Amino acid sequence: MTLDRVREVCMSFPGVTEGIKWEDHFCFMVADKMFCITGEFCGASIKVTPEEFDELIERDGIKSTAYMARNKWVNIEFNKMKPKEWGYYLNQSYALISSKLPKKVREGLLKQGNS
């Protein structure tokens, strides 16, 4: 997986915007809520389920994300997962974050996804 491919996948989700935070981190957001943080040399940080968090951080190249581990975010080195697995976790991170948005915002995302 590459930064460009992560960006391509993230930008394919409805209502996603991107921005730069902390000088050099690309952040992918839905309704201004981050679901993926990445950079050229730092892999990508995403939100996972509590059950997956403990399992994933046992794997080589995956660790808890600094300052965000209590919220079940992991940092994954680009070369430590196959593209299909990346797709699954990026999609899941988007879904976990967007599920917490107000109902009206979620409905707007559904309309964007169906157009």
C-alpha positions as CSV (number, residue, x, y, z in Angstrom):
1,M,0.0,0.0,0.0
2,T,1.2,3.5,-0.7
3,L,0.2,6.9,0.5
4,D,-1.4,7.7,-2.9
5,R,-3.5,4.5,-2.7
6,V,-4.6,5.2,0.9
7,R,-5.7,8.6,-0.3
8,E,-7.5,7.2,-3.3
9,V,-9.5,4.7,-1.1
10,C,-10.3,7.4,1.5
11,M,-11.5,9.9,-1.0
12,S,-13.9,7.4,-2.5
13,F,-16.1,7.4,0.5
14,P,-19.1,9.8,0.6
15,G,-18.5,13.3,2.1
16,V,-14.7,12.9,2.6
17,T,-12.5,15.9,2.8
18,E,-8.7,16.0,3.3
19,G,-6.5,18.5,5.1
20,I,-3.1,18.8,6.5
21,K,-2.6,18.9,10.3
22,W,0.6,19.1,12.4
23,E,2.5,20.4,9.4
24,D,2.9,17.2,7.5
25,H,0.1,14.8,8.2
26,F,-2.6,14.2,5.7
27,C,-6.0,13.8,7.5
28,F,-9.1,12.3,5.9
29,M,-12.3,13.5,7.5
30,V,-16.0,13.0,7.3
31,A,-18.0,16.0,8.6
32,D,-14.7,17.4,10.0
33,K,-14.1,14.2,12.1
34,M,-10.9,12.4,11.3
35,F,-11.0,8.7,10.3
36,C,-7.5,8.3,8.8
37,I,-4.2,10.2,9.5
38,T,-1.2,9.4,7.3
39,G,2.1,10.8,6.1
40,E,4.7,9.8,3.6
41,F,6.9,7.9,6.1
42,C,4.6,7.1,9.0
43,G,2.1,4.6,7.6
44,A,-1.5,5.3,8.5
45,S,-3.5,5.7,11.7
46,I,-7.1,4.5,11.8
47,K,-9.8,3.7,14.2
48,V,-10.6,0.0,14.8
49,T,-13.1,-1.9,17.0
50,P,-12.1,-2.6,20.6
51,E,-11.9,-6.3,19.8
52,E,-9.6,-5.8,16.9
53,F,-7.4,-3.2,18.7
54,D,-5.7,-5.8,21.0
55,E,-5.3,-8.3,18.2
56,L,-3.8,-5.8,15.7
57,I,-1.2,-4.3,18.0
58,E,0.2,-7.8,18.5
59,R,1.2,-7.9,14.8
60,D,4.5,-6.7,13.5
61,G,4.4,-3.2,12.1
62,I,1.2,-2.2,13.9
63,K,1.1,-0.3,17.1
64,S,-1.2,1.9,19.1
65,T,-1.4,5.5,17.9
66,A,0.2,8.0,20.2
67,Y,-2.4,10.1,22.1
68,M,-5.3,8.2,20.5
69,A,-4.8,4.6,21.8
70,R,-7.5,5.0,24.4
71,N,-9.9,5.7,21.5
72,K,-8.8,2.5,19.8
73,W,-6.6,3.9,17.0
74,V,-3.7,1.9,15.5
75,N,-0.8,3.0,13.3
76,I,-0.1,0.5,10.5
77,E,3.1,0.6,8.4
78,F,2.2,0.7,4.7
79,N,3.8,-2.7,3.8
80,K,2.3,-4.7,6.7
81,M,-1.1,-5.5,5.2
82,K,-2.4,-6.6,1.8
83,P,-4.5,-4.2,-0.2
84,K,-7.8,-6.0,0.5
85,E,-7.1,-5.8,4.3
86,W,-6.3,-2.1,4.0
87,G,-9.6,-1.6,2.2
88,Y,-11.5,-3.4,4.9
89,Y,-9.9,-1.3,7.8
90,L,-10.1,2.0,6.0
91,N,-13.8,1.4,5.2
92,Q,-14.4,0.3,8.8
93,S,-12.7,3.4,10.3
94,Y,-14.8,5.6,8.1
95,A,-18.0,3.7,9.2
96,L,-17.0,3.9,12.9
97,I,-16.5,7.6,12.7
98,S,-19.5,8.4,10.5
99,S,-21.8,6.3,12.7
100,K,-21.3,8.8,15.5
101,L,-22.4,11.8,13.4
102,P,-25.8,13.4,13.9
103,K,-28.6,11.5,12.0
104,K,-29.2,14.4,9.6
105,V,-25.5,14.4,8.6
106,R,-25.4,10.6,8.2
107,E,-28.5,10.8,5.9
108,G,-26.8,13.4,3.8
109,L,-23.8,11.1,3.4
110,L,-26.1,8.3,2.3
111,K,-27.6,10.5,-0.4
112,Q,-24.0,11.4,-1.6
113,G,-23.1,7.8,-1.7
114,N,-26.1,6.9,-3.9
115,S,-25.7,9.7,-6.4
